[in-house]
Amino acid sequence: MTVNIRHRGRRWSEDFPKNSYELLDLADKLRNDYPFSVKIENMFELDYVYNEFQISSLDDLVRLNLFAERFSEMYDEDEAIMFALMTKYPKAEISELLEMTYGLSSVTAYPCCNDEELTELAFNNEWLPEFEDAHYGMLEYLDTDKVAAEVCKRREGYMYGGFYVEPDGYNAPEETIELPKPETGFFRLLLAADRVNRVPDSASSEWLTLPCSKADLEVFEKRLSCPINKMICITARSALPKLHPVTIQRSEIPVLNELALKLSELSRDEVVKLKAVMEHCDVKSIEQTAQLIPRLSEYEFDPLSTDASIYGKVYLFNNLPTGFNTETFASADMEEFGRSILSAKGGGMTSYGAVSGRGQSLFTPIAKELAEDETEDIEEGEEENMEVCLT
């Protein structure tokens, strides 16, 4: 499912459903700033279903994700009912759309692939007054295109995916929908015992959440009847998008756990800042991430600068003389200017906001005495970005 997001003048698309870490990361990129508008697309083969609504909280974002997850698991019959409901109720909010997925059994979907089958279905059930007490032989003389159109119009029904659905019978479920809780920890590894020659025993695989205490790790080893250094990581999930420990080596599981313990000591704002600096410096390894954590204070981070133009304006606001009329550039596009200032400071724009270079300040004036050769070194620093950021 594709979800088009419109947030503070920006527009982009995201694929749903997401795992819990991916969903929380999207919330971080949105600065947890609500409400914003979304539009669902690419749900059905017919593209005229139009549902646009607001996401007003993190819970709404979770509802959207759960809705996408439940839709992805639907069989053809339920999908046809969902198509009819979303077509009939184009202004439904995400809480109502999610409720619909739990109330599909209240609506009947009739197998029906074309106008001829719908005409026969309507005739047999006497859905039109004209069919009352009519002889079956008249079916072959009916204009099935017109009859099918009339059935859909009068009974407000819809044909989709080999079914005919009348959504008027829908009843919202009475029970409260319990939203899934976010995953705990910073990493989740699906581990299995290595039985012979690195062939995992997938049947007995189990998820391990990191950080994990030594005692809990010993319990986990006993449950799988295998020491941690003989387990194989089948797949993994990470709270840090730049760090994907999917093919983690056996010896790295304790190291990854140590990293998770360090991450648990950070505040939520510091974790977001870490993700921004990792993106800017292209940090992808466990070792580089561990080296970066104690140096976070050496970087400045501004999550409110959602693009380089906004950063450029804020930079000017902080450096122009008092009383300067800022209205002269308030509506100007300062994308190029903002990127130039950030580049001169060794920083850049990330998905989470503006990041300075190590030891640099985002909003202090650039020293006039900055030599041209120093500027060139900064511009050429991309090839040695990791060394610049971490050394």
N, C-alpha and C positions, 0 to 999 in steps of 0.2 A: 504494500500500500504506500502510495506517495502522499506526503502531507506538505502542502505549500504554506510556508510561514511568512507572515508580514509583521515585522517587529521594528518599531522606531524608524520607519522609512526604508528599512532593508527588506528584501525578499529573497528567499531561498527555499530549497526543497530538502526534505529528510525522508528516509525510508523507515517505515514502521512495520512490525514491532521491533523494539530494541530490548537488549537485556538491561538489568537494573543499573549497571555501571554506565552504559551508554546513555540511558535516560537522564541520570543525574549529571552527566557531562554536558548534555544538551541544555539542561537547566542552568549550568554554570556559564555556558556560552551566551545564554539569554540574560545573564546577570540576575537570574531569579526575579526578573522585572515583569510584572503582570499588570493588566491583561494584555494579550496580543491575539491577533486573528490567525486562524488556520483554515485551509480549504482542503478537503480530501479529494484526491484524484486517483485514477488508475485502479479503482476497486472493481469495476464491472466492464464487460465488453462494450456495453453501450455507454457513451461518454457524456450523456446529458443529465446524469444525476448530479445535482448541485447542492452541496452542503457546506456552508461557511459559518463558522461560529467562533466564539472567543474562548481562550484558555485563561481562566482567572486566577489560577493557583497551581501549586505543584500537584495537588490532588487531581486537578483537571488534566494535567499532563499525564499522570499515572492512569487516569480513566481512558484517555486517548490511546495510550499504549496497550492497555488491557483490551480495549475495543478492537484494535488492530490484531492483537493476538488471537482473540476469539473468532474474528472474521477469517483469519488465515486457516483456521481449523474446521471451517464450515463445509458440509457436504452441499451438493448442488441444490437440493431442495431448500435448505435453510438460506443459502445465498440468494435464491430467487425471492424468498419472503423478505429478506433484508433489502433487496433491490426495490421491492414494492413499497416497503415502509419508508425508505429514504426518499423515494420519488414522491410519495404522498405527503411526507412531512419534511420539506426542504429546509425549514427553519429550526429543526430540532437541535438542542444543545447537546454537548458531549455526554452529559449525565443521562439524557433521554436516549441517545443512540446506544449507549452501553446497556441501559435497561432493556432495550429492544432485543439484544442478543440473548437475554435470559427469558424472553417472553415469546419466542418464535413458535412454540408449540400451540399457542392460542390461535394461530392462523393456519389455514389449510392451503397447501400447494397441490394443485391438480396436474398430473402429468399431461402435458399439452405442448406439442411441438410446432403447430402451425394453425392457420385460420380454419382449415377443414376440421381439425381435431377439436378446436374450440367451439365451432358451430355444432358439431355432434354432441359435445359436452353440454352446451347450453340447451340443446333440444331435449336430450335425455333427462335433464334436471328441470326443464320448463322454467329456465331463468328469465325468459321473455314471455309476456302475456300472449304474444302471437303463437307461441308453441303449445299452449294449453289444448289438450285433446286433439292435437294435430297428428295426422297419420305419418308413420315413419318413412313412408315412401317419398314424401315431399322433400326429404333431405337432399336428394340428388338434383333438385331443381333450384336450390337456394344459391344466391351469390354469397359465397362464404367470406369473401373479403369484407363486404358490407355488414354481414351478420356479426362477424368477429369484432369489427369496429364498434358496432352498436352495443354489443355485450360489454365491451370494455368501457364505453362511455356511460351507459346507464348504471352499471354495477361498480364503476370505478375500480376496475381490475387491471392487472398488468401481466403481460407475457414476457418471460425472461428465462433463458437457459433450459428450455424444454418443460416449463411449468407455467400455469396460469394461477395468479394469486389475487385475492381480494383482501386488502389489508384492513378493511373496516372491522374485522373481527378481532383485531389485536387488543389484548389486555396487558397493561404493564404489570410486572411481577410485584407482589406485595412485600416480599422480604427485602431487607437492606443488603445492598451489595458490599461485601467486604473487599477493600482494595488491598493488593499485595504489598507487603512491607519491603522496603529496599534491602538489598543484600548488605550484610555486615562485612567488615574487613576491607582490605584493599586489593586482595587477589583471591581468586577461587580456582583451584586446580582439580581437574577430574583425573584422579590417579588410579592406577591398577597395578597389581602385582606382576612382576616379570617372571613368568613361569619358565620359559625356555627360549634362549637366544632373542631376547628383547621382543617377545610376543606377549602383549598385555592380556591379562585375564579380564576382558571387558565385562564379563558377566558379573564380576564382583567389584567393579569399579565404584568409586565413591568420591564425592566432592570434599575437598579440604579447603577451609577458609583461613587465610593468613591476615594478621598475625595469629599465631597459635602457641600456647604455652607448651613447655616441655612435657608436662604431665598429659595434656590433651593429645600431643603428638604421639606419645607412647600408647595411649588408648587407641588412637587411629591405626597404629602399626599392628596392634593385637587384633583389631577388628578385621584387617585385611590379611592377617597372618603373614606379614612381609615387612622387613625393615625399610625405612624411608629411602635408603640408598640403593634399593632394588626395585623401586617403583618406577613406573613409566607414566609420564604426563600425557594423557590423551588429548586434552584440550584445556584451555585456560581463559579466564576473564580477568581484566585488569581495570582498576580505577584510574590508571594513568594511560591515556590513549597512545602516547608515544612508546610505551613499554608493553610489548606483546609477548609474554613468556609462554607462547604456545608450544614451542619445541625446547622447553627447558631441559637441561641436563640434570641427571640425578644429583650430582654434587651441588647444584645451584639451588635446590629447594631450601636448605637451611639458610643460604645467603639471601634468598628472596624473603624468607621469614624475618630475618634481621632487618631488611629494608622496610618491611611492613611495620615492624615495631617502631622504627624511626618515624615513619609516616604517621603513626598513631599519636605521636607527640605533637604534631602540628595542628593548628586550628584549621577550620574549614577555609578561611580566607587564605591562609598560607598554602594549603593544598592547591587552591585555584591558581595562586601566584606561581607555585612550582610547575604546574601544567603549562602555564604561559611561558615561563623561562625555558622549559624543556622543548616546547615547540619552537621558540626563537633560536635556541642553540642546537636544535636537532639531536637532543639527547635520547638515545634508544637502548642503552644497556643498563643492567642492574648496577654495575660499578659506577658508571657516570652519574646515575641518579643519586646514589649514596654520597658521592663527592659533592654534588650540587646542594643538597639539603642544608648543610651548615653554612653555605655561602649565599643563601637566599637574601639575607639582609643587605648584601652588596648590590642588589638590583632594585630599581624602582619600578612599580607596577601601577597602572591606572586602568581599572576595569571599566570606568565610565567613558573612556575614549573608545567608542565602538568602531571608529574608522579613523584614517589618517587625517581627514579634513577636520574632524572634531578636535583631534589632538593638536593640529596646527593652530586652531583658533584659541584653544585653552593656553597654549604656549604663548601666543601673542598677548592674551589677557594678563598673563603673569609678568610680562616683560615690557609692555608699553608704558610710557609715562602716565602718571595719575592724571585723570581728566581727559585722556585721549578718547575721541569719539569712536567707540568700537562698532557703531552701527555701519560704518563704511565697509566692513568685511564680514558682518554677522551672517549675511546670506550668501557669501561667496563660497565657491568650491575651492578648498585649500588642501586638496588631496596631495598634490605634488609637493607643496611647501611642507606639509606635515611629514611626509616620507623623507624629505631631504634633511629636516632637523633630526628626525629619529636616526637616520643613517649616520649623520655626523656625530651622534652620541653613541654609536655602536649598537643602537637598539632597533626596534621594529614593531610592526603591528602583528598581533596574534589573534586567534579565535576568541581570546578571553579579554583582550585589551592591549594597551601600549606597554612595552617593556623597554627599559633602558639597557645600555651596555653595562657590563660589570664595573662598579665604581663610579658610574655616571648618574646624573640627576635628570629627570625628565623635563623639568620646567625651568631650570636655571639657564641664564644666557650662555650662548656658546662663546668661549674666549676669542677675542679678535686676533690674538697672537697665534692662533692655531695654524701651524705651518702647512703649506700645500702638500708636502710629502706625508705628513701625519694624516691628512684627509684621504690621500690615496691609499694609505695603509688600511684605513677603516673600510674603504669601499672594497678593497681586495680581501677583506677578512673572512668572506663567506667560505672560502676553501679551507680556512683553518678555524672555523667558527667554534668548534669544540674546545680547541686550545685557548682561544681568546676568552671563552666563557668560564672555563673551569680552572685556568692556571693564572 
